[in-house]
Amino acid sequence: MKIVMSASLRGKMGQLITAFLLCIVGLALTPTVQEQVNNITGSGGNNLTGAAAAIAKLIPMFWVFGIIGVTVGLVYITLAGGILRRRV
């Protein structure tokens, strides 16, 4: 049995796979981001102190929010372009 997909559906599947891979790679890099922040703000470096250190410690959280936000945005744009659009 052969499954036939239209070109637009194949394109949307490619976009969804791309968004999924972007999320996986971005989240896999999170420990590297955390390590670099620790190098800057940790006891070994002490390059940042005070308010700058407090803000720098939030970088990994914003990294994760950015990756998830971009992924959700790509999925929404992909699905809203075809599957979710109401047909009148």
Secondary structure in CASP SS format (residue, H / E / C, confidence):
PFRMAT SS
TARGET T0000
AUTHOR 0000-0000-0000
METHOD secondary structure of the structure
MODEL  1
M C 1.00
K C 1.00
I C 1.00
V C 1.00
M C 1.00
S C 1.00
A H 1.00
S H 1.00
L H 1.00
R H 1.00
G H 1.00
K H 1.00
M H 1.00
G H 1.00
Q H 1.00
L H 1.00
I H 1.00
T H 1.00
A H 1.00
F H 1.00
L H 1.00
L H 1.00
C H 1.00
I H 1.00
V H 1.00
G H 1.00
L H 1.00
A H 1.00
L C 1.00
T H 1.00
P H 1.00
T H 1.00
V H 1.00
Q H 1.00
E H 1.00
Q H 1.00
V H 1.00
N H 1.00
N H 1.00
I H 1.00
T H 1.00
G C 1.00
S C 1.00
G C 1.00
G C 1.00
N C 1.00
N C 1.00
L C 1.00
T C 1.00
G C 1.00
A H 1.00
A H 1.00
A H 1.00
A H 1.00
I H 1.00
A H 1.00
K C 1.00
L C 1.00
I H 1.00
P H 1.00
M H 1.00
F H 1.00
W H 1.00
V H 1.00
F H 1.00
G H 1.00
I H 1.00
I H 1.00
G H 1.00
V H 1.00
T H 1.00
V H 1.00
G H 1.00
L H 1.00
V H 1.00
Y H 1.00
I H 1.00
T H 1.00
L H 1.00
A H 1.00
G C 1.00
G C 1.00
I C 1.00
L C 1.00
R C 1.00
R C 1.00
R C 1.00
V C 1.00
END
